[in-house]
């Protein structure tokens, strides 16, 4: 058993008081190339990164199987699969051109290849996954920009839903758009030797 011992204040400052802050991050969205020509009047640039006011670092868990017959009176649980969160949410500030809403509405419309018409014989045929899936990056860093960062890559990601956005005659607030993305799994630069190449637009 480890016995308690005194700890210097400088040691505390360099460990438990040296905490990461939630307010320093960047999100990069790489829509499929076949979608770029469909986005009305928008260039995919820093605007979407800067307007992303909230993002969720993903969660994960291990699925286990219960074993009861190997040792008498002992129940064991062995891992058989790693599980990932099914969705990740991103909240954007909407500008006066409603560029953020148009961007994700167009992306979702492209996924189902919908017809933007009032025809009573409306139908749609969903595109193949590789046509609408992409990679999303979250770069978590600190305010001193000293290179201590954590990069998440969401693989095979695509928007699955847009949350309702209420408008009201009450006190004016900034319009926000929350988009939920599905993805198959994620990787980070903390779990491999070579960091992922940084996306450039």
Buried (B, 14 or more C-beta within 10 A) or exposed (E): EEEEEEEEEEEEEEEEEEEEEEEBBBBBBBBBEEBEEEBEEBEBEEBBBEBBEBBBBBEEEEEEEEEEEEEEEEEEEEEEEEEBBEBBBBBBBBEEEEBBBBBBBBBBBBBEBBEEEEEEEEEEEEBEEEBBBBBBBBBBBBEEEEEEBBBBBBBBBBBBBBEEEEEEEEEEEEBBBBBBBBBEBBBBBEEEEEEBEEBEE
